[in-house]
């Protein structure tokens, strides 16, 4: 009898605990918003002064490598008093609060899920600006990574099931079903998506390990590599025309990590030799020591007279899904 009473009491206790636990758990609604749309919560007076200028210089800076200037993020400003309800569901939010100790907080899923909210505080305009300047790179990276993840989530809803890339190159990449394989030649793949104003493209191929020099000579080797691939695989509209790296500008070159491997990241503009065609490109050269090779994946867009930021962002999201087997 005592055992029965004890067992019943234990069950009731566990049920009560679970109810309390459920009450403490917040139910978050889904975040919303177009890709790269940033909500900036800041009072009008601050937005129109030096703090607003600093925010715009960091988060409204032009995306490198595009033919026309386009900002990193499209910003929507709202005063603190109206930041409530649906407005709190934005996926990426920068919130400025004056009259508090200087600090910056990177908050996850504060009002919705997924969501990144960055809270910057300071007693004075100078303190707030200092926080923004000191953390500028991290602020941009946090928001951009969140948007890359969201773009990848949307891409994954309808994927192209072509597995020849995995069979031939020993890697996987998630790209939408609206892309088709425009060209496949041994270990070279050209993926293409037709859009109203032109095309969006991804190239995949491999090079011998050590093909790219170290240091300052790297960029020259990358240009030679791109131009040689263009000559063989990417013809232009006229006889003898083909894709090359635009000669008027030195490409942006940086080191990063993809799939836990070192990467040379290049951004610039391509053009067609002997023809009037051009556009932006982003190129990743991945060091795959295990398989003694370099894996090259590049995205480029041809879309004359229209904005290209969102096209290139989609290509970058696809590129960053790459995983080497």
N, C-alpha and C positions, 0 to 999 in steps of 0.2 A: 504493500500500500504506500509506504514511504517513498519507494522508488518511483511509483507511478506519479505521485504528487510532485516529486523533484523533477521528473522528466517533463511534466506538463508546465511547471514553472519555468524551466529552461527554455522551452519552446516559445512561451509567451514573452520571455525576456528578449530572445533573439528577434522575434517579430517586432517588438517595440523598438529595438535598436535599429532595425532596418528601416522602420518608418521615420525615425529621427534622421537617419542618414539620408533618406530620400528627400526630406524637407530641406536639408542643408545643401543639396546639390542644385546648382542653378541650371535651368533649362535655357540654353542659348539658341536664339533663332539664327537662321543662315544669314551671313553677310551678303551684301549686294554691291552693285556698281560696275561700270564698264572698266575694262583693263586700263591701268595707269591713270585712273581718275582718283585724285587725292583730295580728301576733305581737310581743310585747314581751319581749326577752331581757334579764333583769335579775335579780340575786340577790334572794332573798326579803326579806332585811333592808333592802335599798335600796327595794324595791317598797312595803314597809309604812311607809317613812319619808317624808321631805320630797320626795325625788326621785320616788317613786311618786305622791305628791299632785300634783306639778307636771305629770307626764305625763298624769294623768287630767284635770287642769284644761285642758290644751291639746287633747289628742286625744279626750277624752271629753266635750268641751264640747257643749251642746245645739245641734242644727241650727236655724238661725234660720228662722222662718216656719211651723213646724209647730204644730198645735194642742196636742199633748202633747210633753213633753220626750223627745227621742231623741238619743243621742250621735252625734258625727261618725263614730266607728269603734267596732266591737265589739272589745275587746282581750282577748287571751289571753296571760297572763304565764307565763314559764318561766325557771327558773334557767339560768345559763350551762352548767353541767355536763350538762344534758339536751338542750342545743341541738345536735342531731346527726341524721343520717339524714333521715327524712321531714320533721321539723320545719324543716329548713333550706330546704324547697321552698316555703314560704309566699311569696306574691307581694309582700307589703309587710311589712317587718321593721324594728323599732326596737331597736337593741342598745346597752346601757349597759355601759361598762367603767370601773371605778374603779381608781385607782392609776397612771394614765398622764397625760401633759400634757394640759391643756385643749384640746379640738379637736372638730370635727364633720366627718364625711365623708359624702358622698352617693354611694353605690356602686350601680352598675348591673350586674345579672346576676351577683352574687357567688357564688350557689350554684345558681341555676335561671334560667329564661328564660321570659317577662319577669319581672323582679324589681327592686324598689327597696329597698335596705337603707341605713338611716341609722345611722351609728355615732357615738355621743356618748361622749367620754372626759373625765376630769378626775381630779386627784389627791384632791380633796375633794368632798363633797356640794355645797358652795357653787359650786365651779367647774362641776360638771355641771349644776346648776340654772341657772346663768348662761348656759351654752350653749343650754339648752332655751328659756329666755325670749328670748334674743337672736335665735334662729332659728325661733321658734314659727310665724310665718306661712309661712315657706318649707317647714318640715317638713310642715305640713298640706297645702300646695299640691302638694308632690311626691307624697305618698301619694294625694291625691284625683285628681290628673291620671293617675296610674298606673291607678287604679280606673275612671276614665272611659274610658280606652283599652281596658281589659279588657271593660267593659260594651259598648262599641261593637263590639269584636271579636265578642262573642257575638250582638249584634243583627244583624251583617252575615251571619250564617250563613243567615238566612231573611228576606229583605227583601220589603217590599211593592213591587210593580213599577209602581204607579200613576205615570204621568208627566204627568198634567194639571197638577200643581203646577209642574213645570219649564216647561211650555208657557205657563201663565198668569202666573206670578210671576217666571219667569226665575231660578230657583234650584233646587238639589237638597237633599234631606234624606233621610237613611237611617232608616227606621222599620220595625219588624218586620211580618211579614205578618199577625200577629194583630190589627193595627190596621186599621180600615176608615174610609172617608170618610163621616162622618155627615152632613156638610152641605157643599155647594159652591155659592157664590153670587157670581158674577163673580170678584172677586179675593180672596174670603174662603174659607178652608178650615178645616173642623173635623174632626180625626181622633180616633177613639175606640177604646179597648180595653176590653172588658167583663171585669171581674174578679168573683170570688165576692162581694165586699163592696160593689161599686159600679162605678165607671168611672175610667179614666185618659184624659186628653184633651190634645190639642195644637191650638192655634189658630194660623193663619197668615194675615196680611193686610198691606196696605201703607197708609202714610199720607203726606201731602205732606211734603217736606223743610221743616223749620222749624216743624212742628206742636208741638214740645216746646220750651219756653223754656229758657234757660240758668239755672244757679244754683239758688237755693232754690225758685223757682217751678216747676221741672221736675216735682216730685212731684205738685203739684196738676193739672198738665196730663196727667200719666200716669193719674191717677185718673179724670179726666174722660173721657179716651180709652177706658179700660177699661170704664167704666160705660156709655158710649154704645154701644160694641160689644156689651156684654152685653144692653142693652135691645133692640137690633135682632136679634141672632143667637142669644143664649143664654137661652131662656125657662125659667121655673121651672115647678113642677107646678100652680100656681094661675093663674087669669086675672089678668093684670097683674103677675105676678111675673117677675123676671129677675135675672141675675147682676150684682152690684156688688162693689166693693172694700169689705171690712169697715170700717165707720166707727170702730170702737173703737180701732184701732191705726194708727199712722203706718207705712207700708211702709218697709222697708229699701231704700236706694238707693245704688248704687255704679257706678263706671265700670270697664269691662273691654274686652277685645278679642276679637272673633270673626271669623274669616275675614279677618284683617288689617284689620278695620274697627272704628272706635270704637262702643262699645255702652253703653247705659244699662241696668243690671241691677236689677230690682226683685223683692223677695220679700215676701210677706205672706199674708193670708188673704182669700179671697173668701166672699161669702154671697149668699143669694137674698133679694132684697127682697120683703117680705111673705110669707116662708115660712121654715121652720126647716131650712135646709140650709147647709152651709159646708165649707170645706176649704182647703188650702194652694195657692198658685200661685207660679210663677217666670216672670218676663217679661223678654224681651230686646228692646230697641229698637235696631236696627242702622242706622247712618248710611250710606246707599248714595248717595254723591255722584255717582257715575258715571251712575246712572239717576234722579238728582234725586228721591229718595224716602227714606222710612224703612220698613224691613222689620220687622214685629213678629211675633215668635214667642213663644207662651206655653204653658206646661204647667200643668195643674191636675188635682187628684185629688178625687174624692168617694168616700170609704171610711170610713163612720162606725164608730167604736169599734175600729179596728185601727191598728197602726203604719203610718206613711206615708212614713218616710224612704226606704225602698228604692223605693217607687213614684215619688217625686219625683226620686230619683237616676237612674232609668231615663229619665224625661222630660228631665232635664238632659243626659244623654248623647246623646239623640236631637237635642235642640236644638243641641248643640255640633258636630253633624255637618254643619250647614248650610253651603252654599257658594253664593255668588251668582255667576251667570254674567256 
